[in-house]
Amino acid sequence: MPAWSLTSREREVAALIIEGRSSDDIAAALFLSPHTVRDHTKAIFGKVGVHNRRHLTAVLTGQPGAAA
């Protein structure tokens, strides 16, 4: 994840996205509002160059054919 200059909070959110957690679940786990989680998710998408959670997970876990 460091290749995309994600903040420490963005890395935490991304890790939970990779686990398949919903925005509400991530918000509860990190003591954030769901709106804040959505903002972090949008920032992560922009930095990684993806448009959805499935592609983000593929890119961050290095799945074949997942080039951003």
mmCIF file of the N, C-alpha and C atoms, coordinates in Angstrom:
data_MODEL
# 
_entry.id   MODEL 
# 
loop_
_atom_site.group_PDB 
_atom_site.id 
_atom_site.type_symbol 
_atom_site.label_atom_id 
_atom_site.label_alt_id 
_atom_site.label_comp_id 
_atom_site.label_asym_id 
_atom_site.label_entity_id 
_atom_site.label_seq_id 
_atom_site.pdbx_PDB_ins_code 
_atom_site.Cartn_x 
_atom_site.Cartn_y 
_atom_site.Cartn_z 
_atom_site.occupancy 
_atom_site.B_iso_or_equiv 
_atom_site.pdbx_formal_charge 
_atom_site.auth_seq_id 
_atom_site.auth_comp_id 
_atom_site.auth_asym_id 
_atom_site.auth_atom_id 
_atom_site.pdbx_PDB_model_num 
ATOM 1   N N  . MET A 1 1  ? 0.792   -1.209  0.000   1.00 0.00 ? 1  MET A N  1 
ATOM 2   C CA . MET A 1 1  ? 0.000   0.000   0.000   1.00 0.00 ? 1  MET A CA 1 
ATOM 3   C C  . MET A 1 1  ? 0.837   1.278   0.000   1.00 0.00 ? 1  MET A C  1 
ATOM 4   N N  . PRO A 1 2  ? 2.077   1.252   0.476   1.00 0.00 ? 2  PRO A N  1 
ATOM 5   C CA . PRO A 1 2  ? 2.857   2.485   0.483   1.00 0.00 ? 2  PRO A CA 1 
ATOM 6   C C  . PRO A 1 2  ? 3.092   3.071   -0.907  1.00 0.00 ? 2  PRO A C  1 
ATOM 7   N N  . ALA A 1 3  ? 3.017   2.256   -1.941  1.00 0.00 ? 3  ALA A N  1 
ATOM 8   C CA . ALA A 1 3  ? 3.261   2.744   -3.298  1.00 0.00 ? 3  ALA A CA 1 
ATOM 9   C C  . ALA A 1 3  ? 2.263   3.813   -3.717  1.00 0.00 ? 3  ALA A C  1 
ATOM 10  N N  . TRP A 1 4  ? 1.113   3.853   -3.073  1.00 0.00 ? 4  TRP A N  1 
ATOM 11  C CA . TRP A 1 4  ? 0.079   4.824   -3.442  1.00 0.00 ? 4  TRP A CA 1 
ATOM 12  C C  . TRP A 1 4  ? 0.008   5.994   -2.469  1.00 0.00 ? 4  TRP A C  1 
ATOM 13  N N  . SER A 1 5  ? 0.936   6.104   -1.554  1.00 0.00 ? 5  SER A N  1 
ATOM 14  C CA . SER A 1 5  ? 0.982   7.190   -0.571  1.00 0.00 ? 5  SER A CA 1 
ATOM 15  C C  . SER A 1 5  ? -0.301  7.296   0.245   1.00 0.00 ? 5  SER A C  1 
ATOM 16  N N  . LEU A 1 6  ? -0.837  6.157   0.667   1.00 0.00 ? 6  LEU A N  1 
ATOM 17  C CA . LEU A 1 6  ? -2.015  6.173   1.515   1.00 0.00 ? 6  LEU A CA 1 
ATOM 18  C C  . LEU A 1 6  ? -1.619  6.600   2.924   1.00 0.00 ? 6  LEU A C  1 
ATOM 19  N N  . THR A 1 7  ? -2.488  7.374   3.561   1.00 0.00 ? 7  THR A N  1 
ATOM 20  C CA . THR A 1 7  ? -2.256  7.744   4.950   1.00 0.00 ? 7  THR A CA 1 
ATOM 21  C C  . THR A 1 7  ? -2.442  6.509   5.824   1.00 0.00 ? 7  THR A C  1 
ATOM 22  N N  . SER A 1 8  ? -2.043  6.613   7.073   1.00 0.00 ? 8  SER A N  1 
ATOM 23  C CA . SER A 1 8  ? -2.211  5.467   7.965   1.00 0.00 ? 8  SER A CA 1 
ATOM 24  C C  . SER A 1 8  ? -3.691  5.115   8.125   1.00 0.00 ? 8  SER A C  1 
ATOM 25  N N  . ARG A 1 9  ? -4.573  6.109   8.209   1.00 0.00 ? 9  ARG A N  1 
ATOM 26  C CA . ARG A 1 9  ? -6.009  5.838   8.333   1.00 0.00 ? 9  ARG A CA 1 
ATOM 27  C C  . ARG A 1 9  ? -6.542  5.208   7.052   1.00 0.00 ? 9  ARG A C  1 
ATOM 28  N N  . GLU A 1 10 ? -6.092  5.692   5.895   1.00 0.00 ? 10 GLU A N  1 
ATOM 29  C CA . GLU A 1 10 ? -6.513  5.099   4.618   1.00 0.00 ? 10 GLU A CA 1 
ATOM 30  C C  . GLU A 1 10 ? -6.059  3.647   4.524   1.00 0.00 ? 10 GLU A C  1 
ATOM 31  N N  . ARG A 1 11 ? -4.867  3.348   5.039   1.00 0.00 ? 11 ARG A N  1 
ATOM 32  C CA . ARG A 1 11 ? -4.394  1.962   5.040   1.00 0.00 ? 11 ARG A CA 1 
ATOM 33  C C  . ARG A 1 11 ? -5.279  1.092   5.922   1.00 0.00 ? 11 ARG A C  1 
ATOM 34  N N  . GLU A 1 12 ? -5.709  1.622   7.064   1.00 0.00 ? 12 GLU A N  1 
ATOM 35  C CA . GLU A 1 12 ? -6.609  0.878   7.942   1.00 0.00 ? 12 GLU A CA 1 
ATOM 36  C C  . GLU A 1 12 ? -7.937  0.602   7.245   1.00 0.00 ? 12 GLU A C  1 
ATOM 37  N N  . VAL A 1 13 ? -8.483  1.627   6.606   1.00 0.00 ? 13 VAL A N  1 
ATOM 38  C CA . VAL A 1 13 ? -9.754  1.468   5.892   1.00 0.00 ? 13 VAL A CA 1 
ATOM 39  C C  . VAL A 1 13 ? -9.583  0.475   4.744   1.00 0.00 ? 13 VAL A C  1 
ATOM 40  N N  . ALA A 1 14 ? -8.506  0.601   3.989   1.00 0.00 ? 14 ALA A N  1 
ATOM 41  C CA . ALA A 1 14 ? -8.266  -0.301  2.861   1.00 0.00 ? 14 ALA A CA 1 
ATOM 42  C C  . ALA A 1 14 ? -8.149  -1.750  3.328   1.00 0.00 ? 14 ALA A C  1 
ATOM 43  N N  . ALA A 1 15 ? -7.470  -1.969  4.438   1.00 0.00 ? 15 ALA A N  1 
ATOM 44  C CA . ALA A 1 15 ? -7.326  -3.334  4.954   1.00 0.00 ? 15 ALA A CA 1 
ATOM 45  C C  . ALA A 1 15 ? -8.685  -3.936  5.284   1.00 0.00 ? 15 ALA A C  1 
ATOM 46  N N  . LEU A 1 16 ? -9.579  -3.134  5.844   1.00 0.00 ? 16 LEU A N  1 
ATOM 47  C CA . LEU A 1 16 ? -10.909 -3.637  6.177   1.00 0.00 ? 16 LEU A CA 1 
ATOM 48  C C  . LEU A 1 16 ? -11.766 -3.830  4.924   1.00 0.00 ? 16 LEU A C  1 
ATOM 49  N N  . ILE A 1 17 ? -11.553 -3.006  3.915   1.00 0.00 ? 17 ILE A N  1 
ATOM 50  C CA . ILE A 1 17 ? -12.242 -3.210  2.641   1.00 0.00 ? 17 ILE A CA 1 
ATOM 51  C C  . ILE A 1 17 ? -11.809 -4.548  2.047   1.00 0.00 ? 17 ILE A C  1 
ATOM 52  N N  . ILE A 1 18 ? -10.521 -4.829  2.094   1.00 0.00 ? 18 ILE A N  1 
ATOM 53  C CA . ILE A 1 18 ? -10.002 -6.097  1.576   1.00 0.00 ? 18 ILE A CA 1 
ATOM 54  C C  . ILE A 1 18 ? -10.639 -7.278  2.303   1.00 0.00 ? 18 ILE A C  1 
ATOM 55  N N  . GLU A 1 19 ? -10.920 -7.112  3.593   1.00 0.00 ? 19 GLU A N  1 
ATOM 56  C CA . GLU A 1 19 ? -11.587 -8.164  4.370   1.00 0.00 ? 19 GLU A CA 1 
ATOM 57  C C  . GLU A 1 19 ? -13.057 -8.312  3.990   1.00 0.00 ? 19 GLU A C  1 
ATOM 58  N N  . GLY A 1 20 ? -13.575 -7.381  3.184   1.00 0.00 ? 20 GLY A N  1 
ATOM 59  C CA . GLY A 1 20 ? -14.968 -7.461  2.762   1.00 0.00 ? 20 GLY A CA 1 
ATOM 60  C C  . GLY A 1 20 ? -15.948 -6.755  3.687   1.00 0.00 ? 20 GLY A C  1 
ATOM 61  N N  . ARG A 1 21 ? -15.436 -5.909  4.572   1.00 0.00 ? 21 ARG A N  1 
ATOM 62  C CA . ARG A 1 21 ? -16.300 -5.217  5.531   1.00 0.00 ? 21 ARG A CA 1 
ATOM 63  C C  . ARG A 1 21 ? -17.060 -4.077  4.862   1.00 0.00 ? 21 ARG A C  1 
ATOM 64  N N  . SER A 1 22 ? -18.256 -3.819  5.321   1.00 0.00 ? 22 SER A N  1 
ATOM 65  C CA . SER A 1 22 ? -19.079 -2.718  4.811   1.00 0.00 ? 22 SER A CA 1 
ATOM 66  C C  . SER A 1 22 ? -18.601 -1.398  5.414   1.00 0.00 ? 22 SER A C  1 
ATOM 67  N N  . SER A 1 23 ? -19.051 -0.287  4.837   1.00 0.00 ? 23 SER A N  1 
ATOM 68  C CA . SER A 1 23 ? -18.699 1.027   5.376   1.00 0.00 ? 23 SER A CA 1 
ATOM 69  C C  . SER A 1 23 ? -19.170 1.167   6.821   1.00 0.00 ? 23 SER A C  1 
ATOM 70  N N  . ASP A 1 24 ? -20.363 0.674   7.113   1.00 0.00 ? 24 ASP A N  1 
ATOM 71  C CA . ASP A 1 24 ? -20.871 0.750   8.481   1.00 0.00 ? 24 ASP A CA 1 
ATOM 72  C C  . ASP A 1 24 ? -20.012 -0.075  9.438   1.00 0.00 ? 24 ASP A C  1 
ATOM 73  N N  . ASP A 1 25 ? -19.594 -1.262  9.013   1.00 0.00 ? 25 ASP A N  1 
ATOM 74  C CA . ASP A 1 25 ? -18.725 -2.104  9.844   1.00 0.00 ? 25 ASP A CA 1 
ATOM 75  C C  . ASP A 1 25 ? -17.367 -1.439  10.070  1.00 0.00 ? 25 ASP A C  1 
ATOM 76  N N  . ILE A 1 26 ? -16.830 -0.847  9.013   1.00 0.00 ? 26 ILE A N  1 
ATOM 77  C CA . ILE A 1 26 ? -15.537 -0.166  9.121   1.00 0.00 ? 26 ILE A CA 1 
ATOM 78  C C  . ILE A 1 26 ? -15.662 1.022   10.067  1.00 0.00 ? 26 ILE A C  1 
ATOM 79  N N  . ALA A 1 27 ? -16.745 1.776   9.929   1.00 0.00 ? 27 ALA A N  1 
ATOM 80  C CA . ALA A 1 27 ? -16.967 2.932   10.803  1.00 0.00 ? 27 ALA A CA 1 
ATOM 81  C C  . ALA A 1 27 ? -16.997 2.502   12.266  1.00 0.00 ? 27 ALA A C  1 
ATOM 82  N N  . ALA A 1 28 ? -17.716 1.431   12.559  1.00 0.00 ? 28 ALA A N  1 
ATOM 83  C CA . ALA A 1 28 ? -17.805 0.947   13.939  1.00 0.00 ? 28 ALA A CA 1 
ATOM 84  C C  . ALA A 1 28 ? -16.447 0.468   14.445  1.00 0.00 ? 28 ALA A C  1 
ATOM 85  N N  . ALA A 1 29 ? -15.708 -0.242  13.601  1.00 0.00 ? 29 ALA A N  1 
ATOM 86  C CA . ALA A 1 29 ? -14.412 -0.789  14.015  1.00 0.00 ? 29 ALA A CA 1 
ATOM 87  C C  . ALA A 1 29 ? -13.387 0.311   14.290  1.00 0.00 ? 29 ALA A C  1 
ATOM 88  N N  . LEU A 1 30 ? -13.459 1.406   13.519  1.00 0.00 ? 30 LEU A N  1 
ATOM 89  C CA . LEU A 1 30 ? -12.459 2.468   13.639  1.00 0.00 ? 30 LEU A CA 1 
ATOM 90  C C  . LEU A 1 30 ? -12.977 3.695   14.386  1.00 0.00 ? 30 LEU A C  1 
ATOM 91  N N  . PHE A 1 31 ? -14.200 3.593   14.933  1.00 0.00 ? 31 PHE A N  1 
ATOM 92  C CA . PHE A 1 31 ? -14.805 4.701   15.662  1.00 0.00 ? 31 PHE A CA 1 
ATOM 93  C C  . PHE A 1 31 ? -14.899 5.972   14.814  1.00 0.00 ? 31 PHE A C  1 
ATOM 94  N N  . LEU A 1 32 ? -15.392 5.787   13.586  1.00 0.00 ? 32 LEU A N  1 
ATOM 95  C CA . LEU A 1 32 ? -15.598 6.879   12.640  1.00 0.00 ? 32 LEU A CA 1 
ATOM 96  C C  . LEU A 1 32 ? -17.060 6.907   12.229  1.00 0.00 ? 32 LEU A C  1 
ATOM 97  N N  . SER A 1 33 ? -17.471 7.998   11.590  1.00 0.00 ? 33 SER A N  1 
ATOM 98  C CA . SER A 1 33 ? -18.818 8.024   11.027  1.00 0.00 ? 33 SER A CA 1 
ATOM 99  C C  . SER A 1 33 ? -18.775 7.318   9.672   1.00 0.00 ? 33 SER A C  1 
ATOM 100 N N  . PRO A 1 34 ? -19.895 6.738   9.231   1.00 0.00 ? 34 PRO A N  1 
ATOM 101 C CA . PRO A 1 34 ? -19.927 6.126   7.898   1.00 0.00 ? 34 PRO A CA 1 
ATOM 102 C C  . PRO A 1 34 ? -19.570 7.135   6.802   1.00 0.00 ? 34 PRO A C  1 
ATOM 103 N N  . HIS A 1 35 ? -19.938 8.395   7.000   1.00 0.00 ? 35 HIS A N  1 
ATOM 104 C CA . HIS A 1 35 ? -19.603 9.430   6.009   1.00 0.00 ? 35 HIS A CA 1 
ATOM 105 C C  . HIS A 1 35 ? -18.080 9.582   5.897   1.00 0.00 ? 35 HIS A C  1 
ATOM 106 N N  . THR A 1 36 ? -17.389 9.577   7.025   1.00 0.00 ? 36 THR A N  1 
ATOM 107 C CA . THR A 1 36 ? -15.929 9.687   7.014   1.00 0.00 ? 36 THR A CA 1 
ATOM 108 C C  . THR A 1 36 ? -15.306 8.485   6.318   1.00 0.00 ? 36 THR A C  1 
ATOM 109 N N  . VAL A 1 37 ? -15.862 7.310   6.550   1.00 0.00 ? 37 VAL A N  1 
ATOM 110 C CA . VAL A 1 37 ? -15.358 6.109   5.870   1.00 0.00 ? 37 VAL A CA 1 
ATOM 111 C C  . VAL A 1 37 ? -15.544 6.256   4.364   1.00 0.00 ? 37 VAL A C  1 
ATOM 112 N N  . ARG A 1 38 ? -16.690 6.752   3.935   1.00 0.00 ? 38 ARG A N  1 
ATOM 113 C CA . ARG A 1 38 ? -16.920 6.967   2.495   1.00 0.00 ? 38 ARG A CA 1 
ATOM 114 C C  . ARG A 1 38 ? -15.919 7.969   1.927   1.00 0.00 ? 38 ARG A C  1 
ATOM 115 N N  . ASP A 1 39 ? -15.612 9.029   2.677   1.00 0.00 ? 39 ASP A N  1 
ATOM 116 C CA . ASP A 1 39 ? -14.612 9.999   2.219   1.00 0.00 ? 39 ASP A CA 1 
ATOM 117 C C  . ASP A 1 39 ? -13.239 9.348   2.079   1.00 0.00 ? 39 ASP A C  1 
ATOM 118 N N  . HIS A 1 40 ? -12.844 8.555   3.060   1.00 0.00 ? 40 HIS A N  1 
ATOM 119 C CA . HIS A 1 40 ? -11.559 7.852   2.971   1.00 0.00 ? 40 HIS A CA 1 
ATOM 120 C C  . HIS A 1 40 ? -11.559 6.891   1.777   1.00 0.00 ? 40 HIS A C  1 
ATOM 121 N N  . THR A 1 41 ? -12.672 6.197   1.581   1.00 0.00 ? 41 THR A N  1 
ATOM 122 C CA . THR A 1 41 ? -12.766 5.246   0.472   1.00 0.00 ? 41 THR A CA 1 
ATOM 123 C C  . THR A 1 41 ? -12.600 5.956   -0.862  1.00 0.00 ? 41 THR A C  1 
ATOM 124 N N  . LYS A 1 42 ? -13.254 7.099   -1.034  1.00 0.00 ? 42 LYS A N  1 
ATOM 125 C CA . LYS A 1 42 ? -13.113 7.876   -2.272  1.00 0.00 ? 42 LYS A CA 1 
ATOM 126 C C  . LYS A 1 42 ? -11.669 8.317   -2.479  1.00 0.00 ? 42 LYS A C  1 
ATOM 127 N N  . ALA A 1 43 ? -11.018 8.749   -1.408  1.00 0.00 ? 43 ALA A N  1 
ATOM 128 C CA . ALA A 1 43 ? -9.617  9.171   -1.512  1.00 0.00 ? 43 ALA A CA 1 
ATOM 129 C C  . ALA A 1 43 ? -8.728  7.994   -1.917  1.00 0.00 ? 43 ALA A C  1 
ATOM 130 N N  . ILE A 1 44 ? -8.988  6.834   -1.327  1.00 0.00 ? 44 ILE A N  1 
ATOM 131 C CA . ILE A 1 44 ? -8.223  5.629   -1.665  1.00 0.00 ? 44 ILE A CA 1 
ATOM 132 C C  . ILE A 1 44 ? -8.428  5.273   -3.131  1.00 0.00 ? 44 ILE A C  1 
ATOM 133 N N  . PHE A 1 45 ? -9.682  5.274   -3.576  1.00 0.00 ? 45 PHE A N  1 
ATOM 134 C CA . PHE A 1 45 ? -9.972  4.975   -4.988  1.00 0.00 ? 45 PHE A CA 1 
ATOM 135 C C  . PHE A 1 45 ? -9.175  5.910   -5.900  1.00 0.00 ? 45 PHE A C  1 
ATOM 136 N N  . GLY A 1 46 ? -9.179  7.204   -5.570  1.00 0.00 ? 46 GLY A N  1 
ATOM 137 C CA . GLY A 1 46 ? -8.464  8.173   -6.393  1.00 0.00 ? 46 GLY A CA 1 
ATOM 138 C C  . GLY A 1 46 ? -6.971  7.921   -6.431  1.00 0.00 ? 46 GLY A C  1 
ATOM 139 N N  . LYS A 1 47 ? -6.381  7.625   -5.290  1.00 0.00 ? 47 LYS A N  1 
ATOM 140 C CA . LYS A 1 47 ? -4.937  7.397   -5.231  1.00 0.00 ? 47 LYS A CA 1 
ATOM 141 C C  . LYS A 1 47 ? -4.530  6.114   -5.942  1.00 0.00 ? 47 LYS A C  1 
ATOM 142 N N  . VAL A 1 48 ? -5.356  5.084   -5.827  1.00 0.00 ? 48 VAL A N  1 
ATOM 143 C CA . VAL A 1 48 ? -5.023  3.788   -6.427  1.00 0.00 ? 48 VAL A CA 1 
ATOM 144 C C  . VAL A 1 48 ? -5.448  3.735   -7.894  1.00 0.00 ? 48 VAL A C  1 
ATOM 145 N N  . GLY A 1 49 ? -6.423  4.570   -8.265  1.00 0.00 ? 49 GLY A N  1 
ATOM 146 C CA . GLY A 1 49 ? -6.874  4.611   -9.658  1.00 0.00 ? 49 GLY A CA 1 
ATOM 147 C C  . GLY A 1 49 ? -7.910  3.558   -9.981  1.00 0.00 ? 49 GLY A C  1 
ATOM 148 N N  . VAL A 1 50 ? -8.817  3.313   -9.038  1.00 0.00 ? 50 VAL A N  1 
ATOM 149 C CA . VAL A 1 50 ? -9.885  2.335   -9.248  1.00 0.00 ? 50 VAL A CA 1 
ATOM 150 C C  . VAL A 1 50 ? -11.232 3.010   -9.007  1.00 0.00 ? 50 VAL A C  1 
ATOM 151 N N  . HIS A 1 51 ? -12.317 2.291   -9.334  1.00 0.00 ? 51 HIS A N  1 
ATOM 152 C CA . HIS A 1 51 ? -13.649 2.870   -9.194  1.00 0.00 ? 51 HIS A CA 1 
ATOM 153 C C  . HIS A 1 51 ? -14.591 2.055   -8.320  1.00 0.00 ? 51 HIS A C  1 
ATOM 154 N N  . ASN A 1 52 ? -14.112 0.900   -7.818  1.00 0.00 ? 52 ASN A N  1 
ATOM 155 C CA . ASN A 1 52 ? -14.977 0.101   -6.952  1.00 0.00 ? 52 ASN A CA 1 
ATOM 156 C C  . ASN A 1 52 ? -14.129 -0.752  -6.007  1.00 0.00 ? 52 ASN A C  1 
ATOM 157 N N  . ARG A 1 53 ? -14.800 -1.287  -4.995  1.00 0.00 ? 53 ARG A N  1 
ATOM 158 C CA . ARG A 1 53 ? -14.118 -2.070  -3.967  1.00 0.00 ? 53 ARG A CA 1 
ATOM 159 C C  . ARG A 1 53 ? -13.503 -3.353  -4.515  1.00 0.00 ? 53 ARG A C  1 
ATOM 160 N N  . ARG A 1 54 ? -14.190 -3.973  -5.443  1.00 0.00 ? 54 ARG A N  1 
ATOM 161 C CA . ARG A 1 54 ? -13.671 -5.230  -6.011  1.00 0.00 ? 54 ARG A CA 1 
ATOM 162 C C  . ARG A 1 54 ? -12.328 -4.993  -6.709  1.00 0.00 ? 54 ARG A C  1 
ATOM 163 N N  . HIS A 1 55 ? -12.261 -3.941  -7.525  1.00 0.00 ? 55 HIS A N  1 
ATOM 164 C CA . HIS A 1 55 ? -11.017 -3.645  -8.227  1.00 0.00 ? 55 HIS A CA 1 
ATOM 165 C C  . HIS A 1 55 ? -9.941  -3.201  -7.244  1.00 0.00 ? 55 HIS A C  1 
ATOM 166 N N  . LEU A 1 56 ? -10.324 -2.414  -6.241  1.00 0.00 ? 56 LEU A N  1 
ATOM 167 C CA . LEU A 1 56 ? -9.363  -1.999  -5.213  1.00 0.00 ? 56 LEU A CA 1 
ATOM 168 C C  . LEU A 1 56 ? -8.743  -3.218  -4.541  1.00 0.00 ? 56 LEU A C  1 
ATOM 169 N N  . THR A 1 57 ? -9.581  -4.158  -4.150  1.00 0.00 ? 57 THR A N  1 
ATOM 170 C CA . THR A 1 57 ? -9.101  -5.375  -3.499  1.00 0.00 ? 57 THR A CA 1 
ATOM 171 C C  . THR A 1 57 ? -8.156  -6.139  -4.418  1.00 0.00 ? 57 THR A C  1 
ATOM 172 N N  . ALA A 1 58 ? -8.520  -6.236  -5.690  1.00 0.00 ? 58 ALA A N  1 
ATOM 173 C CA . ALA A 1 58 ? -7.671  -6.953  -6.647  1.00 0.00 ? 58 ALA A CA 1 
ATOM 174 C C  . ALA A 1 58 ? -6.309  -6.281  -6.778  1.00 0.00 ? 58 ALA A C  1 
ATOM 175 N N  . VAL A 1 59 ? -6.304  -4.966  -6.889  1.00 0.00 ? 59 VAL A N  1 
ATOM 176 C CA . VAL A 1 59 ? -5.033  -4.243  -7.052  1.00 0.00 ? 59 VAL A CA 1 
ATOM 177 C C  . VAL A 1 59 ? -4.183  -4.350  -5.796  1.00 0.00 ? 59 VAL A C  1 
ATOM 178 N N  . LEU A 1 60 ? -4.781  -4.112  -4.642  1.00 0.00 ? 60 LEU A N  1 
ATOM 179 C CA . LEU A 1 60 ? -4.005  -4.100  -3.403  1.00 0.00 ? 60 LEU A CA 1 
ATOM 180 C C  . LEU A 1 60 ? -3.513  -5.475  -2.975  1.00 0.00 ? 60 LEU A C  1 
ATOM 181 N N  . THR A 1 61 ? -4.184  -6.526  -3.421  1.00 0.00 ? 61 THR A N  1 
ATOM 182 C CA . THR A 1 61 ? -3.728  -7.872  -3.074  1.00 0.00 ? 61 THR A CA 1 
ATOM 183 C C  . THR A 1 61 ? -2.891  -8.494  -4.185  1.00 0.00 ? 61 THR A C  1 
ATOM 184 N N  . GLY A 1 62 ? -2.680  -7.737  -5.276  1.00 0.00 ? 62 GLY A N  1 
ATOM 185 C CA . GLY A 1 62 ? -1.817  -8.215  -6.348  1.00 0.00 ? 62 GLY A CA 1 
ATOM 186 C C  . GLY A 1 62 ? -2.396  -9.326  -7.182  1.00 0.00 ? 62 GLY A C  1 
ATOM 187 N N  . GLN A 1 63 ? -3.706  -9.362  -7.301  1.00 0.00 ? 63 GLN A N  1 
ATOM 188 C CA . GLN A 1 63 ? -4.333  -10.398 -8.126  1.00 0.00 ? 63 GLN A CA 1 
ATOM 189 C C  . GLN A 1 63 ? -3.979  -10.167 -9.594  1.00 0.00 ? 63 GLN A C  1 
ATOM 190 N N  . PRO A 1 64 ? -3.758  -11.239 -10.341 1.00 0.00 ? 64 PRO A N  1 
ATOM 191 C CA . PRO A 1 64 ? -3.388  -11.110 -11.748 1.00 0.00 ? 64 PRO A CA 1 
ATOM 192 C C  . PRO A 1 64 ? -4.450  -10.340 -12.539 1.00 0.00 ? 64 PRO A C  1 
ATOM 193 N N  . GLY A 1 65 ? -3.980  -9.509  -13.465 1.00 0.00 ? 65 GLY A N  1 
ATOM 194 C CA . GLY A 1 65 ? -4.894  -8.760  -14.330 1.00 0.00 ? 65 GLY A CA 1 
ATOM 195 C C  . GLY A 1 65 ? -5.555  -7.588  -13.642 1.00 0.00 ? 65 GLY A C  1 
ATOM 196 N N  . ALA A 1 66 ? -5.015  -7.170  -12.498 1.00 0.00 ? 66 ALA A N  1 
ATOM 197 C CA . ALA A 1 66 ? -5.643  -6.107  -11.728 1.00 0.00 ? 66 ALA A CA 1 
ATOM 198 C C  . ALA A 1 66 ? -4.917  -4.774  -11.861 1.00 0.00 ? 66 ALA A C  1 
ATOM 199 N N  . ALA A 1 67 ? -4.132  -4.611  -12.906 1.00 0.00 ? 67 ALA A N  1 
ATOM 200 C CA . ALA A 1 67 ? -3.356  -3.380  -13.035 1.00 0.00 ? 67 ALA A CA 1 
ATOM 201 C C  . ALA A 1 67 ? -4.247  -2.175  -12.953 1.00 0.00 ? 67 ALA A C  1 
ATOM 202 N N  . ALA A 1 68 ? -3.815  -1.211  -12.137 1.00 0.00 ? 68 ALA A N  1 
ATOM 203 C CA . ALA A 1 68 ? -4.595  0.022   -11.957 1.00 0.00 ? 68 ALA A CA 1 
ATOM 204 C C  . ALA A 1 68 ? -4.381  0.970   -13.104 1.00 0.00 ? 68 ALA A C  1 
# 
